[in-house]
Amino acid sequence: MERPTRRDQAIAILAGRGQQLARTILGRRPVSTDDYAEALNAERIDLIAEIPDRDSLLRLGRNRVGPANGLYILEEEDGSFRVYAQERGEAIDERRGLSFDEARNEVIDRVILLSGLPYQPEG
């Protein structure tokens, strides 16, 4: 298979399909960090480019407090953002008062972590 563009890789990673994409590129199940590094060459700037504004940021997680597990991205009344993962009704490592850029970086890290990718894009 021809390697998808870095943009296509970034879109897949942000959609939680990074493992599936790596498996397709390699033609086998990736089992190590080296396998993911071989399969994926998207850089952090590619992921950042796919989150250009508030709406695209909020679409990556839940934007209303609730009982479901997952990534929560909430915009506060003062325009700052609150980002956290929730498991079994408990907020994990909640970050408050984030600017848009800080929230975007936090969301990128959390999406990668929550999707189980042992991969950190360069940059």
N, C-alpha and C positions, 0 to 999 in steps of 0.2 A: 504494500500500500504506500502511496505517496504521502509524505508527512504533511499533515494539515498546517496551514499558516499559523504563525504565532497568534494572530487575532482569533482564529478558530479554536486554537488551544485555550486561549484565555476565556473565551465564551464557554467552552466545555467545563473548564475548571470552576468558573463562577456558578455554573448550573449544577455543580455536584457530579459531573460526569467525567472527571479527570481520570479515575481508575479505568473506566470503560474505554476511554480514548487511548490510554497507555497500552491496554491489552490489545486493542485493534492495531495500533502502530507496530507493536512488537510481534504480534501473531502468537502470543502466549501470555500467560498470567505473569505480571511483574511481581517479583518477590523481594526485591531489595531497593534501597535508595538509588543505587547505581542503575537499576533497570528503569526507574522513573526518570532519572537524569538523561538516560539514553533516549527515552521515548519523547520527553517533553522539553522543548527549548523556549517556551514562553518566558518572558522576563516580567518582573514586577511592573514595569512601565506599561506593558501590554494589558495587564489586569487593571491598572489604574485608568487606562484609556477607555475601558469598557464601562466605567462608572463616572461619567462626566458631570452628573448633576444629582440633585437631591432625589428626584423620582427614581432614577436608576439605582441609587443606593438603597432606598426604602424597599424596592422590589426584591432585593436579595434576602430579606428576612420578614418576619412578622412585624407589623407596625402598630399592633394593638396588644396591650397586656392581656394575657390569657393563660389557660392551664396547659396548653400543648408544649411538648418538647421542641426544641429547635433554637434557631438564631433569632433574636429580637433586636430590632433597630427602631428606636423611638425618637421622634423629634420632640424636644421639650418646648415649652412656651417661649423661652428666651432665644430659640433658634439653635441651641446646642443639641447634641445627640447623645443618647444613652444606648450602649451596645452591650448585650450579654447573651450567653447561651443558657438555656433552661433545660434541666433534666429532672423528672419526677416532681415538678412544681417548684424546684429550687433554682434561683438565679445563680449562675456560676461566673465568677470573675467579672462582675458588673463594672463597667466604666461609664462615668457620667461627665457631663460638661465638655464633651468633645466637639471640636470644630469639624466642619465637613471633611477636611483633609485627614484629620486624626481618625474620624469615624470610618472613612473609606479604608485607611490602612488597617484599622482594627478588624473591619469586616473581611477584608481579603485574607488576613491571617486566620480568622475564625472559620471562614468557608473552607479553606484548605485543611484545617485541623478537623472540622466536623465531617468532612468527606473522607477522612482517613488517608489522605495522601501524605506519604513520607517525603515530601518534596517542598522545597522553598525556592521560589523563583529568584533569580539573580536580580540585583539592582536595588 
